[in-house]
Amino acid sequence: MDKIYSKDLALYFDTLRFERGISQEDFVFDIVSIRQYRRYLKGDCKIPQTAINQFSKKLGFKPEHVILDFESARIEETKKITAYYNAVINNDAQKIVELEQSLHLNTIFDRNNRMLYQFALYIKQFRAKRMHEADLVARVKEMIGYPEILHMNRLSSAEVILMSNLLSYKSFSDQNLVAQKLKSFIQDTSHIISGYNERIKFLCLQRLSDYHGMKKEYSEVIKLCNYALEGLVQLKSYYLMDFFYYHQALAYYFLDDMSTHKDRLYRCYCILQAENIKPKIDKFIKRIESDFKVYFHQFIIQYTPEFIEKNR
């Protein structure tokens, strides 16, 4: 058991203690000192098996049942935090409010979930203009341990998500170094410790295509998006497809290939409608109409016969 796992487990014990209506003092009595218990909670030292057994008994549970429930709770917590993060990214205000009612930073016991939740809160502050970009970048770097993280061979999914977001900020000066690190993960996703490595791979591809687009390297954008789309088709997944078609639409637009540009815009629309996430659709419509000076729905109505004819 490493210190991170031990800390998460200790926080889970503390959550169970609170839910059972037991004070910290009564919970640790005859087991460890309150000072030692708080060292477990901070991750300063590992919680031994003897303490796990005694804490479980104090709660009225078998130790093996606590461990099994801990693992199940981590999975459910991850689902909820991921949904919250996605809601923030998509500006889904209704979903954000709904999830925030059951989320509190001090009750999240998994380290990666706490990291992702904290980052989502920072994004909200930044969008509300309550945090400067430079401050956001500084906090993300501190959370993931940058630049030391560049020399690590194994990263968590949360660390990869946060690091990949650094590519989006102009005040971050090491974009090329992060881009190279993300490309290494695309080549070998086993370096990411996560239950959904393939998804993280496509997230890396999405961040990289956006990064190369900002650098006006449009051929690289098209190459990365084609690679991602081929993989998603094989997996029968819509995940981030709308972004990849949108990035290709941008690239072909600047390469003056209007025929392919229209095709990719149409496919982006189809994916958005298939997913049917209204805040996300609204976000894309606003972006596309600003980028290409078109009324998106009107474009779709006019282009549909041409698309059908080309793909008969």
C-alpha positions as CSV (number, residue, x, y, z in Angstrom):
1,M,0.0,0.0,0.0
2,D,1.5,3.3,-1.0
3,K,1.0,6.6,0.9
4,I,-1.6,8.0,-1.6
5,Y,-3.8,4.9,-1.4
6,S,-3.4,4.9,2.4
7,K,-4.4,8.6,2.6
8,D,-7.5,7.9,0.4
9,L,-8.4,4.9,2.6
10,A,-8.0,7.0,5.8
11,L,-10.3,9.7,4.3
12,Y,-12.8,7.0,3.5
13,F,-12.7,5.8,7.1
14,D,-13.2,9.3,8.3
15,T,-16.2,9.7,6.0
16,L,-17.7,6.5,7.4
17,R,-16.9,7.7,11.0
18,F,-18.8,10.9,10.3
19,E,-21.8,9.1,8.7
20,R,-21.9,6.8,11.8
21,G,-22.0,9.8,14.1
22,I,-18.7,9.0,15.9
23,S,-16.4,11.8,17.0
24,Q,-12.7,11.6,15.9
25,E,-11.7,11.3,19.6
26,D,-14.0,8.3,20.2
27,F,-13.1,6.7,16.9
28,V,-9.3,6.6,17.6
29,F,-9.6,5.8,21.3
30,D,-7.5,2.8,22.3
31,I,-6.2,2.5,18.7
32,V,-3.9,5.5,17.9
33,S,-3.5,9.1,19.1
34,I,-5.5,11.8,17.5
35,R,-2.3,13.2,16.2
36,Q,-1.3,10.0,14.5
37,Y,-4.8,9.6,13.0
38,R,-4.5,13.0,11.4
39,R,-1.1,12.0,10.0
40,Y,-2.9,9.2,8.2
41,L,-5.5,11.7,6.9
42,K,-2.7,14.0,5.6
43,G,-0.9,11.1,4.0
44,D,2.2,11.7,6.1
45,C,2.5,8.0,6.9
46,K,0.8,4.8,5.9
47,I,-2.1,3.3,7.8
48,P,-1.1,-0.2,9.1
49,Q,-3.3,-3.3,8.7
50,T,-3.8,-3.5,12.5
51,A,-5.3,0.0,12.5
52,I,-7.5,-0.9,9.5
53,N,-8.8,-3.9,11.4
54,Q,-9.4,-1.9,14.6
55,F,-11.1,1.0,12.8
56,S,-13.3,-1.4,10.9
57,K,-14.3,-3.1,14.2
58,K,-15.0,0.3,15.8
59,L,-17.4,1.1,12.9
60,G,-19.1,-2.4,13.2
61,F,-17.8,-3.7,9.9
62,K,-15.5,-6.4,8.7
63,P,-12.2,-5.1,7.3
64,E,-12.6,-6.9,4.0
65,H,-16.0,-5.4,3.6
66,V,-14.7,-1.9,4.2
67,I,-11.9,-2.4,1.6
68,L,-14.4,-3.7,-1.0
69,D,-16.8,-0.9,-0.4
70,F,-13.9,1.6,-0.5
71,E,-13.0,0.4,-4.0
72,S,-16.7,0.5,-5.1
73,A,-17.1,4.0,-3.6
74,R,-14.0,5.2,-5.5
75,I,-15.6,4.1,-8.8
76,E,-18.9,5.8,-8.1
77,E,-17.1,8.9,-6.9
78,T,-15.0,9.0,-10.1
79,K,-18.2,8.8,-12.2
80,K,-19.7,11.7,-10.3
81,I,-16.6,13.9,-10.4
82,T,-16.1,13.2,-14.1
83,A,-19.7,14.1,-14.8
84,Y,-19.2,17.4,-12.9
85,Y,-15.9,18.2,-14.8
86,N,-17.7,17.5,-18.1
87,A,-20.6,19.7,-17.1
88,V,-18.2,22.6,-16.3
89,I,-16.3,22.1,-19.6
90,N,-19.6,22.1,-21.5
91,N,-21.1,25.1,-19.5
92,D,-24.0,22.9,-18.5
93,A,-25.3,25.2,-15.7
94,Q,-28.2,23.0,-14.7
95,K,-26.0,19.9,-14.4
96,I,-23.4,21.8,-12.4
97,V,-26.0,23.0,-9.9
98,E,-27.5,19.5,-9.7
99,L,-24.1,17.8,-8.9
100,E,-22.7,20.5,-6.7
101,Q,-25.5,19.8,-4.1
102,S,-23.8,16.4,-3.4
103,L,-20.1,17.4,-3.9
104,H,-17.8,18.8,-1.2
105,L,-14.0,18.9,-1.5
106,N,-13.4,17.8,2.0
107,T,-15.5,14.6,1.6
108,I,-13.8,13.5,-1.7
109,F,-11.4,10.8,-0.6
110,D,-9.7,9.8,-3.9
111,R,-6.7,12.0,-4.7
112,N,-7.3,12.1,-8.4
113,N,-10.9,12.9,-7.9
114,R,-10.0,15.8,-5.6
115,M,-7.6,17.1,-8.1
116,L,-10.1,17.0,-11.0
117,Y,-12.8,18.6,-8.8
118,Q,-10.5,21.3,-7.6
119,F,-9.5,22.0,-11.2
120,A,-13.1,22.3,-12.3
121,L,-13.7,24.9,-9.5
122,Y,-10.7,26.8,-10.8
123,I,-12.1,26.8,-14.3
124,K,-15.3,28.2,-13.0
125,Q,-13.5,31.0,-11.2
126,F,-11.4,31.8,-14.3
127,R,-14.5,31.9,-16.6
128,A,-16.2,34.2,-14.0
129,K,-13.2,36.5,-14.2
130,R,-12.4,35.8,-10.5
131,M,-9.0,34.4,-11.4
132,H,-6.3,35.5,-13.8
133,E,-4.9,33.0,-16.4
134,A,-1.4,33.2,-14.9
135,D,-2.8,32.3,-11.5
136,L,-4.8,29.4,-13.0
137,V,-1.6,28.1,-14.7
138,A,0.4,28.5,-11.5
139,R,-2.1,26.5,-9.5
140,V,-2.3,23.7,-12.1
141,K,1.5,23.4,-12.2
142,E,1.5,23.2,-8.4
143,M,-1.2,20.5,-8.3
144,I,0.5,18.2,-10.8
145,G,4.1,19.0,-9.6
146,Y,5.3,20.6,-12.8
147,P,8.0,20.4,-14.2
148,E,9.0,17.3,-12.3
149,I,6.0,15.5,-13.8
150,L,7.6,15.6,-17.2
151,H,10.2,13.1,-16.0
152,M,7.7,10.6,-14.6
153,N,6.9,7.5,-16.6
154,R,3.5,6.7,-15.0
155,L,0.8,9.3,-14.5
156,S,-2.8,9.3,-13.3
157,S,-5.6,10.2,-15.6
158,A,-6.2,13.4,-13.6
159,E,-2.6,14.4,-13.9
160,V,-2.8,13.9,-17.7
161,I,-6.0,15.9,-17.9
162,L,-4.6,18.8,-16.0
163,M,-1.3,18.8,-17.8
164,S,-3.0,18.7,-21.2
165,N,-5.1,21.7,-20.3
166,L,-1.9,23.8,-20.0
167,L,-1.6,23.7,-23.8
168,S,-4.7,26.0,-23.9
169,Y,-3.1,28.9,-22.0
170,K,-0.9,31.5,-23.6
171,S,0.8,32.4,-20.4
172,F,2.2,28.9,-20.2
173,S,5.6,28.9,-21.9
174,D,6.5,25.2,-22.0
175,Q,3.7,24.1,-24.5
176,N,6.1,22.2,-26.7
177,L,7.4,20.1,-23.8
178,V,3.9,19.2,-22.7
179,A,3.0,18.4,-26.3
180,Q,5.9,15.9,-26.6
181,K,4.9,14.3,-23.3
182,L,1.3,13.8,-24.5
183,K,2.5,12.3,-27.8
184,S,4.4,9.7,-25.8
185,F,1.1,8.7,-24.1
186,I,-0.6,8.3,-27.5
187,Q,2.1,5.8,-28.5
188,D,1.8,3.9,-25.2
189,T,-1.3,4.4,-23.0
190,S,0.0,1.9,-20.4
191,H,1.9,4.8,-18.9
192,I,-1.4,6.2,-17.7
193,I,-2.8,4.6,-14.6
194,S,-6.5,4.8,-15.3
195,G,-9.5,2.6,-15.8
196,Y,-10.2,4.2,-19.2
197,N,-6.8,4.7,-20.9
198,E,-8.4,4.8,-24.4
199,R,-10.4,7.8,-23.4
200,I,-7.4,9.6,-22.1
201,K,-5.6,8.8,-25.3
202,F,-8.3,10.6,-27.3
203,L,-8.3,13.5,-24.9
204,C,-4.5,13.9,-25.6
205,L,-5.2,13.8,-29.3
206,Q,-7.9,16.5,-28.9
207,R,-5.6,18.8,-27.0
208,L,-2.8,18.2,-29.4
209,S,-4.9,19.0,-32.5
210,D,-6.1,22.2,-30.8
211,Y,-2.4,23.1,-30.0
212,H,-1.2,22.5,-33.5
213,G,-4.1,24.5,-34.8
214,M,-3.1,27.5,-32.7
215,K,0.4,27.1,-34.2
216,K,-1.2,27.1,-37.7
217,E,0.2,23.6,-38.4
218,Y,-3.0,22.5,-40.2
219,S,-1.6,19.4,-41.9
220,E,-0.7,18.1,-38.4
221,V,-4.2,18.9,-37.2
222,I,-5.7,16.9,-40.0
223,K,-3.3,14.0,-39.4
224,L,-4.1,13.8,-35.6
225,C,-7.8,14.1,-36.1
226,N,-7.9,11.4,-38.8
227,Y,-5.9,9.1,-36.4
228,A,-8.4,9.8,-33.6
229,L,-11.5,9.4,-35.8
230,E,-10.3,6.1,-37.2
231,G,-9.8,4.8,-33.6
232,L,-13.2,6.1,-32.5
233,V,-15.0,4.4,-35.4
234,Q,-13.3,1.1,-34.5
235,L,-14.5,1.6,-30.9
236,K,-18.0,2.6,-32.0
237,S,-17.7,5.7,-29.8
238,Y,-18.8,9.3,-30.2
239,Y,-16.3,10.5,-27.6
240,L,-14.8,13.9,-28.7
241,M,-15.8,13.2,-32.3
242,D,-17.4,16.6,-32.6
243,F,-14.2,18.3,-31.6
244,F,-12.1,16.4,-34.1
245,Y,-14.5,17.2,-37.0
246,Y,-14.6,20.8,-35.8
247,H,-10.8,21.0,-35.7
248,Q,-10.6,19.5,-39.2
249,A,-13.2,22.0,-40.5
250,L,-11.0,24.8,-39.2
251,A,-7.9,23.3,-40.8
252,Y,-9.5,22.7,-44.2
253,Y,-11.0,26.2,-44.0
254,F,-7.5,27.8,-43.6
255,L,-6.1,25.5,-46.3
256,D,-8.9,26.8,-48.6
257,D,-10.3,23.3,-49.2
258,M,-13.9,24.4,-48.9
259,S,-15.5,21.2,-50.1
260,T,-13.9,19.1,-47.3
261,H,-14.4,22.0,-44.8
262,K,-18.2,21.8,-45.4
263,D,-18.2,18.0,-45.1
264,R,-16.4,18.2,-41.7
265,L,-18.8,20.9,-40.5
266,Y,-21.8,18.7,-41.4
267,R,-20.3,15.7,-39.7
268,C,-19.7,17.8,-36.6
269,Y,-23.3,18.8,-36.6
270,C,-24.5,15.2,-36.9
271,I,-22.4,14.1,-33.9
272,L,-23.7,17.0,-31.8
273,Q,-27.3,16.1,-32.6
274,A,-26.6,12.4,-31.8
275,E,-25.2,13.3,-28.4
276,N,-28.0,15.8,-27.8
277,I,-26.3,17.8,-25.0
278,K,-28.0,21.2,-25.4
279,P,-25.3,23.4,-23.6
280,K,-22.6,21.7,-25.7
281,I,-24.6,22.3,-29.0
282,D,-25.1,25.9,-28.1
283,K,-21.4,26.3,-27.3
284,F,-20.4,24.8,-30.7
285,I,-23.0,26.8,-32.7
286,K,-21.7,30.1,-31.1
287,R,-18.1,29.1,-31.9
288,I,-18.8,27.9,-35.5
289,E,-20.9,31.0,-36.4
290,S,-18.1,33.2,-35.0
291,D,-15.3,31.4,-36.8
292,F,-16.9,31.0,-40.2
293,K,-19.5,33.8,-40.3
294,V,-22.4,31.4,-41.1
295,Y,-25.7,30.6,-39.6
296,F,-25.0,27.0,-38.7
297,H,-28.6,25.6,-39.0
298,Q,-29.1,27.4,-42.3
299,F,-25.8,26.0,-43.6
300,I,-27.0,22.4,-42.6
301,I,-30.3,22.9,-44.4
302,Q,-28.6,24.1,-47.6
303,Y,-25.7,21.6,-47.5
304,T,-27.7,18.4,-46.7
305,P,-28.7,17.6,-50.3
306,E,-25.1,18.0,-51.5
307,F,-23.8,15.8,-48.7
308,I,-26.4,13.1,-49.5
309,E,-25.5,13.3,-53.2
310,K,-21.8,12.9,-52.5
311,N,-22.2,10.0,-50.1
312,R,-24.8,7.9,-52.0
